[in-house]
Amino acid sequence: MKPKTLKMMGWIATGTAMLMYISYLPQIIHNIHGVKSGFLQPMVAAINCVLWVSYGFFQEKKDWPIVIANLPGVILGTIAAMTAL
């Protein structure tokens, strides 16, 4: 595959990953309003995203699509898990 195509695919994957984690917003709103949901899945997702953000950030050449794609998962996954408790 051509490098330009791979780069484009990386940024498309970044966008879809961000949308996946933004989908936690309704769960967070329900949790805050007393309609609690499970905390395990968003907590595991947040831990996974911390690992991916660390991996992308600490590369010799930073892998920004990985960092940017997973940063919302760290934040929103943690909030979703904590508000579910």
PDB file with SEQRES, HELIX, SHEET and CRYST1 records, atoms N, CA, C and O in Angstrom:
SEQRES   1 A   85  MET LYS PRO LYS THR LEU LYS MET MET GLY TRP ILE ALA          
SEQRES   2 A   85  THR GLY THR ALA MET LEU MET TYR ILE SER TYR LEU PRO          
SEQRES   3 A   85  GLN ILE ILE HIS ASN ILE HIS GLY VAL LYS SER GLY PHE          
SEQRES   4 A   85  LEU GLN PRO MET VAL ALA ALA ILE ASN CYS VAL LEU TRP          
SEQRES   5 A   85  VAL SER TYR GLY PHE PHE GLN GLU LYS LYS ASP TRP PRO          
SEQRES   6 A   85  ILE VAL ILE ALA ASN LEU PRO GLY VAL ILE LEU GLY THR          
SEQRES   7 A   85  ILE ALA ALA MET THR ALA LEU                                  
HELIX    1 AA1 PRO A    3  ILE A   22  1                                  20    
HELIX    2 AA2 TYR A   24  ILE A   32  1                                   9    
HELIX    3 AA3 LEU A   40  PHE A   57  1                                  18    
HELIX    4 AA4 TRP A   64  ALA A   84  1                                  21    
CRYST1    1.000    1.000    1.000  90.00  90.00  90.00 P 1           1          
ATOM      1  N   MET A   1       0.856  -1.174   0.000  1.00  0.00           N  
ATOM      2  CA  MET A   1       0.000   0.000   0.000  1.00  0.00           C  
ATOM      3  C   MET A   1       0.901   1.236   0.000  1.00  0.00           C  
ATOM      4  O   MET A   1       1.965   1.245   0.618  1.00  0.00           O  
ATOM      5  N   LYS A   2       0.463   2.257  -0.691  1.00  0.00           N  
ATOM      6  CA  LYS A   2       1.244   3.486  -0.792  1.00  0.00           C  
ATOM      7  C   LYS A   2       1.254   4.215   0.553  1.00  0.00           C  
ATOM      8  O   LYS A   2       0.266   4.173   1.285  1.00  0.00           O  
ATOM      9  N   PRO A   3       2.379   4.891   0.887  1.00  0.00           N  
ATOM     10  CA  PRO A   3       2.458   5.622   2.154  1.00  0.00           C  
ATOM     11  C   PRO A   3       1.344   6.660   2.318  1.00  0.00           C  
ATOM     12  O   PRO A   3       0.823   6.841   3.418  1.00  0.00           O  
ATOM     13  N   LYS A   4       0.980   7.341   1.227  1.00  0.00           N  
ATOM     14  CA  LYS A   4      -0.079   8.355   1.314  1.00  0.00           C  
ATOM     15  C   LYS A   4      -1.416   7.707   1.675  1.00  0.00           C  
ATOM     16  O   LYS A   4      -2.189   8.262   2.456  1.00  0.00           O  
ATOM     17  N   THR A   5      -1.683   6.536   1.105  1.00  0.00           N  
ATOM     18  CA  THR A   5      -2.918   5.811   1.401  1.00  0.00           C  
ATOM     19  C   THR A   5      -2.928   5.345   2.851  1.00  0.00           C  
ATOM     20  O   THR A   5      -3.952   5.435   3.528  1.00  0.00           O  
ATOM     21  N   LEU A   6      -1.792   4.849   3.327  1.00  0.00           N  
ATOM     22  CA  LEU A   6      -1.693   4.411   4.726  1.00  0.00           C  
ATOM     23  C   LEU A   6      -1.910   5.576   5.684  1.00  0.00           C  
ATOM     24  O   LEU A   6      -2.590   5.437   6.701  1.00  0.00           O  
ATOM     25  N   LYS A   7      -1.325   6.725   5.351  1.00  0.00           N  
ATOM     26  CA  LYS A   7      -1.488   7.895   6.214  1.00  0.00           C  
ATOM     27  C   LYS A   7      -2.956   8.308   6.272  1.00  0.00           C  
ATOM     28  O   LYS A   7      -3.483   8.610   7.342  1.00  0.00           O  
ATOM     29  N   MET A   8      -3.612   8.318   5.108  1.00  0.00           N  
ATOM     30  CA  MET A   8      -5.037   8.669   5.071  1.00  0.00           C  
ATOM     31  C   MET A   8      -5.847   7.667   5.888  1.00  0.00           C  
ATOM     32  O   MET A   8      -6.739   8.060   6.639  1.00  0.00           O  
ATOM     33  N   MET A   9      -5.546   6.384   5.749  1.00  0.00           N  
ATOM     34  CA  MET A   9      -6.252   5.353   6.506  1.00  0.00           C  
ATOM     35  C   MET A   9      -6.057   5.563   8.004  1.00  0.00           C  
ATOM     36  O   MET A   9      -6.990   5.377   8.785  1.00  0.00           O  
ATOM     37  N   GLY A  10      -4.856   5.947   8.405  1.00  0.00           N  
ATOM     38  CA  GLY A  10      -4.584   6.217   9.819  1.00  0.00           C  
ATOM     39  C   GLY A  10      -5.440   7.344  10.364  1.00  0.00           C  
ATOM     40  O   GLY A  10      -5.957   7.249  11.478  1.00  0.00           O  
ATOM     41  N   TRP A  11      -5.594   8.409   9.591  1.00  0.00           N  
ATOM     42  CA  TRP A  11      -6.403   9.531  10.057  1.00  0.00           C  
ATOM     43  C   TRP A  11      -7.893   9.212  10.044  1.00  0.00           C  
ATOM     44  O   TRP A  11      -8.637   9.700  10.895  1.00  0.00           O  
ATOM     45  N   ILE A  12      -8.337   8.397   9.086  1.00  0.00           N  
ATOM     46  CA  ILE A  12      -9.740   7.954   9.087  1.00  0.00           C  
ATOM     47  C   ILE A  12     -10.006   7.091  10.319  1.00  0.00           C  
ATOM     48  O   ILE A  12     -11.034   7.243  10.980  1.00  0.00           O  
ATOM     49  N   ALA A  13      -9.080   6.190  10.623  1.00  0.00           N  
ATOM     50  CA  ALA A  13      -9.209   5.354  11.823  1.00  0.00           C  
ATOM     51  C   ALA A  13      -9.202   6.215  13.081  1.00  0.00           C  
ATOM     52  O   ALA A  13      -9.907   5.917  14.045  1.00  0.00           O  
ATOM     53  N   THR A  14      -8.410   7.281  13.073  1.00  0.00           N  
ATOM     54  CA  THR A  14      -8.387   8.214  14.199  1.00  0.00           C  
ATOM     55  C   THR A  14      -9.772   8.822  14.407  1.00  0.00           C  
ATOM     56  O   THR A  14     -10.269   8.882  15.531  1.00  0.00           O  
ATOM     57  N   GLY A  15     -10.383   9.267  13.325  1.00  0.00           N  
ATOM     58  CA  GLY A  15     -11.720   9.861  13.418  1.00  0.00           C  
ATOM     59  C   GLY A  15     -12.760   8.887  13.927  1.00  0.00           C  
ATOM     60  O   GLY A  15     -13.580   9.241  14.775  1.00  0.00           O  
ATOM     61  N   THR A  16     -12.740   7.658  13.419  1.00  0.00           N  
ATOM     62  CA  THR A  16     -13.736   6.679  13.870  1.00  0.00           C  
ATOM     63  C   THR A  16     -13.499   6.273  15.318  1.00  0.00           C  
ATOM     64  O   THR A  16     -14.457   6.027  16.051  1.00  0.00           O  
ATOM     65  N   ALA A  17     -12.244   6.198  15.743  1.00  0.00           N  
ATOM     66  CA  ALA A  17     -11.961   5.879  17.149  1.00  0.00           C  
ATOM     67  C   ALA A  17     -12.473   6.995  18.055  1.00  0.00           C  
ATOM     68  O   ALA A  17     -13.043   6.729  19.114  1.00  0.00           O  
ATOM     69  N   MET A  18     -12.270   8.242  17.638  1.00  0.00           N  
ATOM     70  CA  MET A  18     -12.759   9.357  18.445  1.00  0.00           C  
ATOM     71  C   MET A  18     -14.282   9.318  18.552  1.00  0.00           C  
ATOM     72  O   MET A  18     -14.832   9.563  19.625  1.00  0.00           O  
ATOM     73  N   LEU A  19     -14.963   9.013  17.454  1.00  0.00           N  
ATOM     74  CA  LEU A  19     -16.428   8.895  17.496  1.00  0.00           C  
ATOM     75  C   LEU A  19     -16.868   7.783  18.440  1.00  0.00           C  
ATOM     76  O   LEU A  19     -17.870   7.914  19.143  1.00  0.00           O  
ATOM     77  N   MET A  20     -16.108   6.683  18.451  1.00  0.00           N  
ATOM     78  CA  MET A  20     -16.444   5.566  19.330  1.00  0.00           C  
ATOM     79  C   MET A  20     -16.406   6.016  20.795  1.00  0.00           C  
ATOM     80  O   MET A  20     -17.288   5.659  21.576  1.00  0.00           O  
ATOM     81  N   TYR A  21     -15.394   6.791  21.164  1.00  0.00           N  
ATOM     82  CA  TYR A  21     -15.278   7.213  22.560  1.00  0.00           C  
ATOM     83  C   TYR A  21     -16.209   8.372  22.886  1.00  0.00           C  
ATOM     84  O   TYR A  21     -16.644   8.504  24.030  1.00  0.00           O  
ATOM     85  N   ILE A  22     -16.522   9.209  21.912  1.00  0.00           N  
ATOM     86  CA  ILE A  22     -17.492  10.278  22.136  1.00  0.00           C  
ATOM     87  C   ILE A  22     -18.874   9.689  22.417  1.00  0.00           C  
ATOM     88  O   ILE A  22     -19.711  10.327  23.056  1.00  0.00           O  
ATOM     89  N   SER A  23     -19.103   8.471  21.936  1.00  0.00           N  
ATOM     90  CA  SER A  23     -20.398   7.821  22.188  1.00  0.00           C  
ATOM     91  C   SER A  23     -20.611   7.513  23.668  1.00  0.00           C  
ATOM     92  O   SER A  23     -21.708   7.108  24.054  1.00  0.00           O  
ATOM     93  N   TYR A  24     -19.594   7.693  24.502  1.00  0.00           N  
ATOM     94  CA  TYR A  24     -19.768   7.541  25.954  1.00  0.00           C  
ATOM     95  C   TYR A  24     -20.567   8.699  26.551  1.00  0.00           C  
ATOM     96  O   TYR A  24     -21.073   8.576  27.667  1.00  0.00           O  
ATOM     97  N   LEU A  25     -20.690   9.807  25.846  1.00  0.00           N  
ATOM     98  CA  LEU A  25     -21.377  10.971  26.414  1.00  0.00           C  
ATOM     99  C   LEU A  25     -22.803  10.669  26.873  1.00  0.00           C  
ATOM    100  O   LEU A  25     -23.157  11.072  27.981  1.00  0.00           O  
ATOM    101  N   PRO A  26     -23.645   9.983  26.089  1.00  0.00           N  
ATOM    102  CA  PRO A  26     -24.982   9.658  26.599  1.00  0.00           C  
ATOM    103  C   PRO A  26     -24.937   8.793  27.863  1.00  0.00           C  
ATOM    104  O   PRO A  26     -25.748   8.980  28.770  1.00  0.00           O  
ATOM    105  N   GLN A  27     -23.993   7.850  27.925  1.00  0.00           N  
ATOM    106  CA  GLN A  27     -23.862   7.007  29.117  1.00  0.00           C  
ATOM    107  C   GLN A  27     -23.486   7.853  30.323  1.00  0.00           C  
ATOM    108  O   GLN A  27     -24.018   7.651  31.414  1.00  0.00           O  
ATOM    109  N   ILE A  28     -22.578   8.793  30.136  1.00  0.00           N  
ATOM    110  CA  ILE A  28     -22.176   9.678  31.229  1.00  0.00           C  
ATOM    111  C   ILE A  28     -23.375  10.498  31.702  1.00  0.00           C  
ATOM    112  O   ILE A  28     -23.596  10.640  32.905  1.00  0.00           O  
ATOM    113  N   ILE A  29     -24.147  11.035  30.763  1.00  0.00           N  
ATOM    114  CA  ILE A  29     -25.329  11.835  31.123  1.00  0.00           C  
ATOM    115  C   ILE A  29     -26.334  10.988  31.900  1.00  0.00           C  
ATOM    116  O   ILE A  29     -26.876  11.442  32.907  1.00  0.00           O  
ATOM    117  N   HIS A  30     -26.588   9.763  31.443  1.00  0.00           N  
ATOM    118  CA  HIS A  30     -27.502   8.868  32.170  1.00  0.00           C  
ATOM    119  C   HIS A  30     -26.959   8.560  33.563  1.00  0.00           C  
ATOM    120  O   HIS A  30     -27.713   8.576  34.537  1.00  0.00           O  
ATOM    121  N   ASN A  31     -25.672   8.284  33.666  1.00  0.00           N  
ATOM    122  CA  ASN A  31     -25.074   7.990  34.971  1.00  0.00           C  
ATOM    123  C   ASN A  31     -25.259   9.154  35.932  1.00  0.00           C  
ATOM    124  O   ASN A  31     -25.608   8.959  37.096  1.00  0.00           O  
ATOM    125  N   ILE A  32     -25.023  10.363  35.440  1.00  0.00           N  
ATOM    126  CA  ILE A  32     -25.151  11.554  36.283  1.00  0.00           C  
ATOM    127  C   ILE A  32     -26.596  11.745  36.743  1.00  0.00           C  
ATOM    128  O   ILE A  32     -26.840  12.229  37.848  1.00  0.00           O  
ATOM    129  N   HIS A  33     -27.551  11.364  35.892  1.00  0.00           N  
ATOM    130  CA  HIS A  33     -28.971  11.509  36.239  1.00  0.00           C  
ATOM    131  C   HIS A  33     -29.527  10.301  36.988  1.00  0.00           C  
ATOM    132  O   HIS A  33     -30.743  10.173  37.135  1.00  0.00           O  
ATOM    133  N   GLY A  34     -28.657   9.422  37.458  1.00  0.00           N  
ATOM    134  CA  GLY A  34     -29.095   8.319  38.307  1.00  0.00           C  
ATOM    135  C   GLY A  34     -29.416   7.025  37.597  1.00  0.00           C  
ATOM    136  O   GLY A  34     -29.759   6.043  38.255  1.00  0.00           O  
ATOM    137  N   VAL A  35     -29.318   6.983  36.278  1.00  0.00           N  
ATOM    138  CA  VAL A  35     -29.559   5.745  35.530  1.00  0.00           C  
ATOM    139  C   VAL A  35     -28.191   5.100  35.304  1.00  0.00           C  
ATOM    140  O   VAL A  35     -27.582   5.247  34.244  1.00  0.00           O  
ATOM    141  N   LYS A  36     -27.729   4.388  36.324  1.00  0.00           N  
ATOM    142  CA  LYS A  36     -26.365   3.857  36.320  1.00  0.00           C  
ATOM    143  C   LYS A  36     -26.223   2.698  35.347  1.00  0.00           C  
ATOM    144  O   LYS A  36     -27.149   1.916  35.134  1.00  0.00           O  
ATOM    145  N   SER A  37     -25.044   2.613  34.768  1.00  0.00           N  
ATOM    146  CA  SER A  37     -24.706   1.497  33.882  1.00  0.00           C  
ATOM    147  C   SER A  37     -23.406   0.876  34.382  1.00  0.00           C  
ATOM    148  O   SER A  37     -22.825   1.344  35.361  1.00  0.00           O  
ATOM    149  N   GLY A  38     -22.960  -0.161  33.716  1.00  0.00           N  
ATOM    150  CA  GLY A  38     -21.752  -0.850  34.147  1.00  0.00           C  
ATOM    151  C   GLY A  38     -20.508   0.016  34.014  1.00  0.00           C  
ATOM    152  O   GLY A  38     -20.397   0.821  33.089  1.00  0.00           O  
ATOM    153  N   PHE A  39     -19.579  -0.155  34.936  1.00  0.00           N  
ATOM    154  CA  PHE A  39     -18.345   0.623  34.905  1.00  0.00           C  
ATOM    155  C   PHE A  39     -17.189  -0.143  34.269  1.00  0.00           C  
ATOM    156  O   PHE A  39     -16.194   0.464  33.873  1.00  0.00           O  
ATOM    157  N   LEU A  40     -17.304  -1.463  34.166  1.00  0.00           N  
ATOM    158  CA  LEU A  40     -16.162  -2.280  33.751  1.00  0.00           C  
ATOM    159  C   LEU A  40     -15.713  -1.989  32.320  1.00  0.00           C  
ATOM    160  O   LEU A  40     -14.523  -1.771  32.090  1.00  0.00           O  
ATOM    161  N   GLN A  41     -16.622  -1.980  31.365  1.00  0.00           N  
ATOM    162  CA  GLN A  41     -16.226  -1.782  29.964  1.00  0.00           C  
ATOM    163  C   GLN A  41     -15.558  -0.426  29.748  1.00  0.00           C  
ATOM    164  O   GLN A  41     -14.489  -0.384  29.139  1.00  0.00           O  
ATOM    165  N   PRO A  42     -16.137   0.691  30.217  1.00  0.00           N  
ATOM    166  CA  PRO A  42     -15.443   1.960  29.997  1.00  0.00           C  
ATOM    167  C   PRO A  42     -14.117   2.055  30.752  1.00  0.00           C  
ATOM    168  O   PRO A  42     -13.192   2.715  30.278  1.00  0.00           O  
ATOM    169  N   MET A  43     -14.004   1.406  31.921  1.00  0.00           N  
ATOM    170  CA  MET A  43     -12.738   1.448  32.656  1.00  0.00           C  
ATOM    171  C   MET A  43     -11.659   0.671  31.908  1.00  0.00           C  
ATOM    172  O   MET A  43     -10.521   1.130  31.809  1.00  0.00           O  
ATOM    173  N   VAL A  44     -12.008  -0.496  31.384  1.00  0.00           N  
ATOM    174  CA  VAL A  44     -11.042  -1.283  30.608  1.00  0.00           C  
ATOM    175  C   VAL A  44     -10.664  -0.521  29.337  1.00  0.00           C  
ATOM    176  O   VAL A  44      -9.501  -0.526  28.934  1.00  0.00           O  
ATOM    177  N   ALA A  45     -11.633   0.129  28.710  1.00  0.00           N  
ATOM    178  CA  ALA A  45     -11.340   0.933  27.516  1.00  0.00           C  
ATOM    179  C   ALA A  45     -10.383   2.071  27.860  1.00  0.00           C  
ATOM    180  O   ALA A  45      -9.457   2.352  27.099  1.00  0.00           O  
ATOM    181  N   ALA A  46     -10.598   2.724  28.992  1.00  0.00           N  
ATOM    182  CA  ALA A  46      -9.716   3.819  29.407  1.00  0.00           C  
ATOM    183  C   ALA A  46      -8.297   3.319  29.649  1.00  0.00           C  
ATOM    184  O   ALA A  46      -7.334   3.968  29.242  1.00  0.00           O  
ATOM    185  N   ILE A  47      -8.159   2.175  30.306  1.00  0.00           N  
ATOM    186  CA  ILE A  47      -6.828   1.601  30.551  1.00  0.00           C  
ATOM    187  C   ILE A  47      -6.158   1.257  29.226  1.00  0.00           C  
ATOM    188  O   ILE A  47      -4.977   1.543  29.029  1.00  0.00           O  
ATOM    189  N   ASN A  48      -6.913   0.645  28.320  1.00  0.00           N  
ATOM    190  CA  ASN A  48      -6.384   0.319  26.996  1.00  0.00           C  
ATOM    191  C   ASN A  48      -5.909   1.584  26.280  1.00  0.00           C  
ATOM    192  O   ASN A  48      -4.846   1.594  25.658  1.00  0.00           O  
ATOM    193  N   CYS A  49      -6.699   2.637  26.374  1.00  0.00           N  
ATOM    194  CA  CYS A  49      -6.339   3.886  25.705  1.00  0.00           C  
ATOM    195  C   CYS A  49      -5.112   4.544  26.332  1.00  0.00           C  
ATOM    196  O   CYS A  49      -4.304   5.142  25.622  1.00  0.00           O  
ATOM    197  N   VAL A  50      -4.962   4.442  27.650  1.00  0.00           N  
ATOM    198  CA  VAL A  50      -3.751   4.954  28.301  1.00  0.00           C  
ATOM    199  C   VAL A  50      -2.525   4.254  27.722  1.00  0.00           C  
ATOM    200  O   VAL A  50      -1.511   4.893  27.440  1.00  0.00           O  
ATOM    201  N   LEU A  51      -2.625   2.946  27.550  1.00  0.00           N  
ATOM    202  CA  LEU A  51      -1.504   2.194  26.988  1.00  0.00           C  
ATOM    203  C   LEU A  51      -1.205   2.636  25.557  1.00  0.00           C  
ATOM    204  O   LEU A  51      -0.041   2.817  25.200  1.00  0.00           O  
ATOM    205  N   TRP A  52      -2.237   2.813  24.734  1.00  0.00           N  
ATOM    206  CA  TRP A  52      -2.026   3.238  23.348  1.00  0.00           C  
ATOM    207  C   TRP A  52      -1.496   4.664  23.267  1.00  0.00           C  
ATOM    208  O   TRP A  52      -0.618   4.947  22.452  1.00  0.00           O  
ATOM    209  N   VAL A  53      -2.012   5.562  24.095  1.00  0.00           N  
ATOM    210  CA  VAL A  53      -1.496   6.938  24.109  1.00  0.00           C  
ATOM    211  C   VAL A  53      -0.024   6.931  24.503  1.00  0.00           C  
ATOM    212  O   VAL A  53       0.790   7.619  23.887  1.00  0.00           O  
ATOM    213  N   SER A  54       0.316   6.161  25.522  1.00  0.00           N  
ATOM    214  CA  SER A  54       1.716   6.059  25.954  1.00  0.00           C  
ATOM    215  C   SER A  54       2.586   5.502  24.838  1.00  0.00           C  
ATOM    216  O   SER A  54       3.669   6.021  24.566  1.00  0.00           O  
ATOM    217  N   TYR A  55       2.113   4.452  24.200  1.00  0.00           N  
ATOM    218  CA  TYR A  55       2.854   3.834  23.095  1.00  0.00           C  
ATOM    219  C   TYR A  55       3.107   4.850  21.979  1.00  0.00           C  
ATOM    220  O   TYR A  55       4.234   4.985  21.503  1.00  0.00           O  
ATOM    221  N   GLY A  56       2.064   5.558  21.567  1.00  0.00           N  
ATOM    222  CA  GLY A  56       2.215   6.517  20.476  1.00  0.00           C  
ATOM    223  C   GLY A  56       3.070   7.709  20.851  1.00  0.00           C  
ATOM    224  O   GLY A  56       3.828   8.216  20.024  1.00  0.00           O  
ATOM    225  N   PHE A  57       2.958   8.164  22.096  1.00  0.00           N  
ATOM    226  CA  PHE A  57       3.675   9.359  22.536  1.00  0.00           C  
ATOM    227  C   PHE A  57       5.155   9.093  22.766  1.00  0.00           C  
ATOM    228  O   PHE A  57       5.993   9.942  22.460  1.00  0.00           O  
ATOM    229  N   PHE A  58       5.484   7.925  23.300  1.00  0.00           N  
ATOM    230  CA  PHE A  58       6.874   7.656  23.652  1.00  0.00           C  
ATOM    231  C   PHE A  58       7.679   7.000  22.538  1.00  0.00           C  
ATOM    232  O   PHE A  58       8.828   6.612  22.753  1.00  0.00           O  
ATOM    233  N   GLN A  59       7.091   6.872  21.352  1.00  0.00           N  
ATOM    234  CA  GLN A  59       7.863   6.418  20.195  1.00  0.00           C  
ATOM    235  C   GLN A  59       8.932   7.473  19.897  1.00  0.00           C  
ATOM    236  O   GLN A  59       8.759   8.652  20.206  1.00  0.00           O  
ATOM    237  N   GLU A  60      10.034   7.032  19.295  1.00  0.00           N  
ATOM    238  CA  GLU A  60      11.057   8.003  18.911  1.00  0.00           C  
ATOM    239  C   GLU A  60      10.451   9.059  17.982  1.00  0.00           C  
ATOM    240  O   GLU A  60      10.679  10.255  18.162  1.00  0.00           O  
ATOM    241  N   LYS A  61       9.684   8.613  16.994  1.00  0.00           N  
ATOM    242  CA  LYS A  61       8.906   9.522  16.144  1.00  0.00           C  
ATOM    243  C   LYS A  61       7.454   9.368  16.588  1.00  0.00           C  
ATOM    244  O   LYS A  61       6.818   8.355  16.299  1.00  0.00           O  
ATOM    245  N   LYS A  62       6.938  10.360  17.283  1.00  0.00           N  
ATOM    246  CA  LYS A  62       5.600  10.263  17.879  1.00  0.00           C  
ATOM    247  C   LYS A  62       4.560   9.857  16.835  1.00  0.00           C  
ATOM    248  O   LYS A  62       4.565  10.358  15.710  1.00  0.00           O  
ATOM    249  N   ASP A  63       3.673   8.947  17.223  1.00  0.00           N  
ATOM    250  CA  ASP A  63       2.613   8.467  16.339  1.00  0.00           C  
ATOM    251  C   ASP A  63       1.331   9.208  16.706  1.00  0.00           C  
ATOM    252  O   ASP A  63       0.504   8.706  17.468  1.00  0.00           O  
ATOM    253  N   TRP A  64       1.179  10.420  16.148  1.00  0.00           N  
ATOM    254  CA  TRP A  64       0.083  11.301  16.537  1.00  0.00           C  
ATOM    255  C   TRP A  64      -1.300  10.735  16.255  1.00  0.00           C  
ATOM    256  O   TRP A  64      -2.194  10.940  17.076  1.00  0.00           O  
ATOM    257  N   PRO A  65      -1.538  10.030  15.139  1.00  0.00           N  
ATOM    258  CA  PRO A  65      -2.877   9.464  14.963  1.00  0.00           C  
ATOM    259  C   PRO A  65      -3.277   8.532  16.104  1.00  0.00           C  
ATOM    260  O   PRO A  65      -4.432   8.542  16.530  1.00  0.00           O  
ATOM    261  N   ILE A  66      -2.342   7.727  16.602  1.00  0.00           N  
ATOM    262  CA  ILE A  66      -2.652   6.826  17.721  1.00  0.00           C  
ATOM    263  C   ILE A  66      -2.927   7.628  18.987  1.00  0.00           C  
ATOM    264  O   ILE A  66      -3.873   7.332  19.717  1.00  0.00           O  
ATOM    265  N   VAL A  67      -2.105   8.639  19.250  1.00  0.00           N  
ATOM    266  CA  VAL A  67      -2.292   9.462  20.452  1.00  0.00           C  
ATOM    267  C   VAL A  67      -3.642  10.178  20.401  1.00  0.00           C  
ATOM    268  O   VAL A  67      -4.421  10.116  21.351  1.00  0.00           O  
ATOM    269  N   ILE A  68      -3.907  10.852  19.291  1.00  0.00           N  
ATOM    270  CA  ILE A  68      -5.138  11.641  19.164  1.00  0.00           C  
ATOM    271  C   ILE A  68      -6.374  10.748  19.182  1.00  0.00           C  
ATOM    272  O   ILE A  68      -7.394  11.113  19.767  1.00  0.00           O  
ATOM    273  N   ALA A  69      -6.290   9.587  18.548  1.00  0.00           N  
ATOM    274  CA  ALA A  69      -7.439   8.676  18.500  1.00  0.00           C  
ATOM    275  C   ALA A  69      -7.807   8.142  19.870  1.00  0.00           C  
ATOM    276  O   ALA A  69      -8.985   7.913  20.145  1.00  0.00           O  
ATOM    277  N   ASN A  70      -6.833   7.942  20.728  1.00  0.00           N  
ATOM    278  CA  ASN A  70      -7.089   7.290  22.011  1.00  0.00           C  
ATOM    279  C   ASN A  70      -7.229   8.246  23.184  1.00  0.00           C  
ATOM    280  O   ASN A  70      -7.698   7.836  24.245  1.00  0.00           O  
ATOM    281  N   LEU A  71      -6.839   9.498  23.029  1.00  0.00           N  
ATOM    282  CA  LEU A  71      -6.963  10.459  24.125  1.00  0.00           C  
ATOM    283  C   LEU A  71      -8.408  10.654  24.586  1.00  0.00           C  
ATOM    284  O   LEU A  71      -8.646  10.707  25.793  1.00  0.00           O  
ATOM    285  N   PRO A  72      -9.392  10.764  23.672  1.00  0.00           N  
ATOM    286  CA  PRO A  72     -10.779  10.855  24.152  1.00  0.00           C  
ATOM    287  C   PRO A  72     -11.203   9.621  24.949  1.00  0.00           C  
ATOM    288  O   PRO A  72     -12.011   9.729  25.871  1.00  0.00           O  
ATOM    289  N   GLY A  73     -10.669   8.458  24.604  1.00  0.00           N  
ATOM    290  CA  GLY A  73     -10.996   7.235  25.334  1.00  0.00           C  
ATOM    291  C   GLY A  73     -10.485   7.265  26.758  1.00  0.00           C  
ATOM    292  O   GLY A  73     -11.137   6.754  27.669  1.00  0.00           O  
ATOM    293  N   VAL A  74      -9.313   7.866  26.954  1.00  0.00           N  
ATOM    294  CA  VAL A  74      -8.768   8.004  28.311  1.00  0.00           C  
ATOM    295  C   VAL A  74      -9.703   8.873  29.140  1.00  0.00           C  
ATOM    296  O   VAL A  74     -10.094   8.505  30.248  1.00  0.00           O  
ATOM    297  N   ILE A  75     -10.052  10.018  28.596  1.00  0.00           N  
ATOM    298  CA  ILE A  75     -10.852  10.992  29.338  1.00  0.00           C  
ATOM    299  C   ILE A  75     -12.297  10.514  29.516  1.00  0.00           C  
ATOM    300  O   ILE A  75     -12.795  10.430  30.638  1.00  0.00           O  
ATOM    301  N   LEU A  76     -12.960  10.203  28.403  1.00  0.00           N  
ATOM    302  CA  LEU A  76     -14.384   9.858  28.476  1.00  0.00           C  
ATOM    303  C   LEU A  76     -14.614   8.473  29.065  1.00  0.00           C  
ATOM    304  O   LEU A  76     -15.617   8.257  29.746  1.00  0.00           O  
ATOM    305  N   GLY A  77     -13.707   7.529  28.819  1.00  0.00           N  
ATOM    306  CA  GLY A  77     -13.824   6.205  29.433  1.00  0.00           C  
ATOM    307  C   GLY A  77     -13.720   6.291  30.946  1.00  0.00           C  
ATOM    308  O   GLY A  77     -14.470   5.638  31.672  1.00  0.00           O  
ATOM    309  N   THR A  78     -12.773   7.112  31.415  1.00  0.00           N  
ATOM    310  CA  THR A  78     -12.610   7.293  32.862  1.00  0.00           C  
ATOM    311  C   THR A  78     -13.837   7.968  33.466  1.00  0.00           C  
ATOM    312  O   THR A  78     -14.329   7.546  34.512  1.00  0.00           O  
ATOM    313  N   ILE A  79     -14.330   9.010  32.810  1.00  0.00           N  
ATOM    314  CA  ILE A  79     -15.521   9.705  33.323  1.00  0.00           C  
ATOM    315  C   ILE A  79     -16.724   8.767  33.332  1.00  0.00           C  
ATOM    316  O   ILE A  79     -17.476   8.732  34.306  1.00  0.00           O  
ATOM    317  N   ALA A  80     -16.910   7.999  32.244  1.00  0.00           N  
ATOM    318  CA  ALA A  80     -18.046   7.064  32.184  1.00  0.00           C  
ATOM    319  C   ALA A  80     -17.954   6.025  33.291  1.00  0.00           C  
ATOM    320  O   ALA A  80     -18.958   5.696  33.922  1.00  0.00           O  
ATOM    321  N   ALA A  81     -16.756   5.509  33.526  1.00  0.00           N  
ATOM    322  CA  ALA A  81     -16.582   4.495  34.573  1.00  0.00           C  
ATOM    323  C   ALA A  81     -16.818   5.090  35.959  1.00  0.00           C  
ATOM    324  O   ALA A  81     -17.496   4.484  36.789  1.00  0.00           O  
ATOM    325  N   MET A  82     -16.265   6.262  36.207  1.00  0.00           N  
ATOM    326  CA  MET A  82     -16.379   6.864  37.539  1.00  0.00           C  
ATOM    327  C   MET A  82     -17.819   7.290  37.844  1.00  0.00           C  
ATOM    328  O   MET A  82     -18.276   7.160  38.980  1.00  0.00           O  
ATOM    329  N   THR A  83     -18.527   7.793  36.847  1.00  0.00           N  
ATOM    330  CA  THR A  83     -19.910   8.209  37.107  1.00  0.00           C  
ATOM    331  C   THR A  83     -20.850   7.013  37.234  1.00  0.00           C  
ATOM    332  O   THR A  83     -21.967   7.156  37.731  1.00  0.00           O  
ATOM    333  N   ALA A  84     -20.409   5.834  36.790  1.00  0.00           N  
ATOM    334  CA  ALA A  84     -21.240   4.627  36.909  1.00  0.00           C  
ATOM    335  C   ALA A  84     -21.164   4.024  38.305  1.00  0.00           C  
ATOM    336  O   ALA A  84     -21.986   3.179  38.660  1.00  0.00           O  
ATOM    337  N   LEU A  85     -20.190   4.445  39.093  1.00  0.00           N  
ATOM    338  CA  LEU A  85     -20.040   3.876  40.446  1.00  0.00           C  
ATOM    339  C   LEU A  85     -21.055   4.445  41.414  1.00  0.00           C  
ATOM    340  O   LEU A  85     -21.066   4.074  42.587  1.00  0.00           O  
TER     341      LEU A  85                                                      
END                                                                             
